[in-house]
Amino acid sequence: MIKYIGSKRALLGQIVGAVKTALPDGGTVCDLFSGTARVGHALKREGFRVWSNDHNAYAHALATCYVQADRDRWLDRAEAVLAELREVKPQGGWFTRTFCEDARYFSPENGARIDAMRDRIATMGLEPELEAIALVSLMEAADRVDSTAGLQMAYMKQWAARALKPLELRMPDVLPGAGKATRRDAVELASEIEADLVYLDPPYNQHSYLGNYHCWESLVLWDKPETYGIANKRIDVRTRKSAFNSRPGIAPALRSVIEGLKAPNLVVSFNDEGYLNRAELVEMLSARGEVQVIEIQHPRYVGARIGIHNPKGEKVGSVGRLRNVEYLFVVGDRPLKLADAA
């Protein structure tokens, strides 16, 4: 899956363990801020019925591929689609100009492959699940040959070695069984959710996922938007703001979500670099029952460990710390043993 700030790849064992402890007989889990759909994918693999939601188009494509799509139904057709895309002749266009020439996220050669493949996908009239599989294959292929530190806020001064390799489509790890993927605002959707457990992993500080992964949003929407700045971000990055990326906005927004949910069990993932601290989150969740907290020491994201540089690429600051604390807050309708979820 794509490189992602806040990715829960290293924490999947603890998250899945907490969910299995809360729902030992299985059930329905809603991941309200699904991002890469990594958590939903892991829970689907464990046999849970999963509903993944996110308001960004690229995240919705990931969830449609990894949670909603049924491998048994789509695999053969998806293989045929990817085989057709591999034969498409490279042809530079908007993506190449925007992200390979005006910016340097990808080599122009790979940009031309991306342009041609995405144009072909747009003409194929694919069903939503099949189109999502094709888009995720292309997104992940592009991610493997990008020239960034993982965020699309900036690109390397010199080409990363991987960026000089040819883009290669692979079949995503689509699982058997059906799930559900939606693209809704979390605050608006919360009261409509019917699930045995809701997993919350909201944005927790000023870093906007739309701003950090704008290339993927444009690749999926294929709306060829106006862009701005050295990073060539979509112009709507300036207007599509989330309350969760705001210090004054996050507490009311998260409280509204928590109060709106009817599910008997919650697992909330947060980070000690967030706008809310542990005590504030415990207070917010306590109205729903006893709150148990799992603390996990974790290395900071690679971009944070590189250091602070100016636009010329000169190091102008130092990293304050190399590790942070990831929290899992577990609230259930019955007491849980944290040891079971660790």
N, C-alpha and C positions, 0 to 999 in steps of 0.2 A: 504494500500500500504506500501511498505517497508520503514523503517527508513532511512532518507536521509539528508545529509548535503546540505543546500541550497534549501530544499524542499519548495515549495510555498503553502503548505497546508493552512497556516494562512493568505495568501495573495490572495487566490482565488477570494474572493469577489471583491477586487480592480482590479485584472487583468481581470476578466470576465466583470466587469463594464466598464473598459476602452475599451475593444473590442466591447461590445454592443453599446457603445456610438459612436465609429468610424464606426460601421457597423449596424445601426439600423434595416436594412432590411435583416440581415443575410449575408452569403457569405462564402468564403473559407478562412481558417486561416492555415498558416503553422507555426508550432513550430519547429524551426530549431535545438534547443539543448534540446531534449525532456526529458532526464533523466528518472524519474519515470513515465512519461506520465500523471502526475496528472493534468496539465493544459489542455492538449489535451482532456483528459477524461471529464473534467468539461465543456469544450467548445462543445464537442460532445453532452453532455447531454442538452445543451442549444439550440441545433439544428443547429450548425454550421457544415459545411463540414471541416474536419480536416485532415491535413497532418502532421504527426510527424516524425522527423528525429533525429538520434543520431548515433555516430560512434562506440559506445560500443555495444557488442552483447546482454548483459543483458537488456540494455535500449531498444534495438530494439525489444526484446521479449515482454517487457512491453507495448511498443507502438502497436505492432501487436495484443496483447490481448485487450488493452483498447481503441484503436482507430480504427484499421483496422477490427477486427473481428465483425461480426454481430450476436448479441445474438439470433435473430430469426432463423438464419441458423445453429448455432453451439451448442446451449444450450443442447439439448437432448444428442447429441453425446459426448459432454464434460462431462456431468454428468456420462455417462457410462464409459468413460476413467478414471475419478477420482475414481469411484467405483472399477474398476479393480485394480488401483494403491494402493488403501487402503488395498487390500487383499494380496499384495506382501509380501513375507517373508523377514524380514530384513537380509541383508548380507553385512558385512563390506567389503570395498574395498579401492580404491584410496582416495576417499573423506574422509572416516573415518580415514585412516592413516595420511592424510595431515592436516586436520582441527580439528580432535578430539583427536588424540594421539600425533603427533608431535607438534601440537598447540592445543588450548582449546577454539575454537569458539563455538563448539557444543558438547553435550555429545556423547560418543561413541554409545550409544543406538540409538540416533537420527541420528547420522552419518550413521549407518547401514541401517536405514530406507531410508535416502536420497540416498545412494549408490544404493540400490535395486530398488527404484522407478525410479531413473534417468536411470539406465540400462534398465529397462522395457520400458520407453519412447523411448529410442534409438532404440528399436527393433520393435516398433509398426507401423512405416511407416505412421505417421500422416501427414495430410495436414498442411501447415505452420501456419494457424490461430489456428487450433486445437492443434497442438504441443505447440504453444505459450501459450495457455490457461493452458495446463498441466504444462508447465515449470513455469509459473507465480504462479500457485497454489502451486507448490513445493517451489519456492523461498520465497513466502510470509509465508508459513508454517515454513520454516527454520528460517526466520527472527523473527518470534514470539517466538522461543525457543533458540535464540542465547545468547551468554555470552559476549557481548561487550557493549560499551557506544554508539553504533550506527555506528561506523567506524570500518573497518577491517584492521586498522593499528596496533591494539593491542586487547587483550582480557582480561577479568577480572582475577585478581589474584585468587579469589575464585569464584566458580560457581554462576552465577546469578540465582535467584529463578526460573525464567521462563525457564532456560536451563534444569531444571530437569523434566519439564513436557513433555509428549509424543507429538511428532510432529503430527499435524492434518491437513489434506488437506481440504480446503474450496473452493467453487466455486468463482472465481473472479467476480467482479461486471461488467460483460460484458454488453455493452449497445446495443440496437437495432440500425440498420443502419450501413452502411459501411463507412470506412475512408481509410487512406493510411499511411503506415509506411515504411520508408526507412532507410538504414544503409549506410550513406555517410558522407564524410568529408564536414563540413559546408561551408568552403571557396570555395570548388570546386562546391558544389551544388547551391550556392546562385543565380547565374545567370540563372539557369534553372527553378527556382520556378515561378509558376503561381498561384497567390493567391491575395485576396483582402487585406489581412493584414498578416504581418509576425511578430511573437512574438519571440524575442531573449532573451534568458537567458543563456549567455555563462559562462563557468568557469571564475572566476574573480581574482584568486590569485594562489598561488603555490600548492594548494591542488588538486591533480589529482583524478578524479572520478574513473578511472581504478584502481589506487593504493588503494583508500579507499573502493572499492567494488569488489576486485579481486576474492573473493569467489563466488560471483554471476556470474562473467564473466566465471570462470572455470566451474561452474555448468551448465550454458547454452551452452557453447561451447563443454563441455565434452571431451576436448582434453588431459586431465590429464598431464598438463605441468610440466616441471622442476620448482622448487620453490626455494626461497632463504630467508634468514633472519629469525628472530624470528616470524615474522608475516606470513611466508610462502607465500609470494606474488608470483604470476606468474613471470617467468623470463622476459617476454616481458614487464612488467611494466617499466623496465629499458630502453626500446627502443621505446615503443609506446608513444611518447611524444606529447603534444599539445602545439601549440604556445600560446594558451590562458592561459596556466599555467606558462608563462614566462613574466617577467616584460618588457624586451625589445621586446618580440614577440606579446603581446596582442594587442597593438594599431594598428600595420600594419594589423594584421589578422582581427580584428573587422572592421577596415576601409574598407578592401577589401570586406568583407561580405556586409556592408552597401552600398557601391558603386555598388556592383553587383546586388542587389535586384531591381526588377522592380515594386514591389507591391506599391500601393499608400499610404499605411498606415503601420506604424511600432509602436510596443510597445516593449520597451527594459527594462528588469529587471536587476538591478545591486545593489551593496552593498557598503557601505562606507568603508569596509575592502578590497576592490579590488585595483588592480594595477592602475586603472584609477579613477580620481576624477570626481565630478559632472561637473565642468567647462569643463574638457576635453571631456566628453561625449556629453555635449550640443554643443560644437564646432564641434564635429565629425558629429552630426546629423543635424546641422543647414542647411547644404547644401540641405536637403530634404524638408525644410519648417520650420514653427514655431515649436519650441520644448516646450512642457509643461511638468512639473515635478510634480509628486506626491511623497511626502516623508512619509514614514511609520516607526515609531519607533517600534523596534521588539527585543525580548530577543535573546541573542546570542545562538548558537547551544549548546546543553547540554554538549558536550565534551569540549567546550571552557570554560563552567562555572565550570567544575569540578576542574580545576587547572592544574598545570604543575608538572609532576612526572618523576622520573628517571626510568631506566629499572627494578629496584628493587621494584618499587611501592611506593617509598618515595617521599613525596611532596617537591619539590625543588624551586618552584616559586609561584607567586600569579597571579590571574586574573586581567588584567588591567581595564576591564569594563565589565558590564553584559548585555548591550544593544547595538544594532547597528541601523543604518538607512538603510532601504530598499528603493530604488528609482524605480519608474516607469517613464520612459521617453516616452512620447506620441507624435508622429509625424504623421499628417494626411493631406489629400488633402483639408480639410476644417477645420475651427476653431472648437475646442472642448471645452466644459465647463467641467473643472475638477470636479466640484461639481457633475456632472452627473456620473462620474466614481468612485467617492469616496465611 
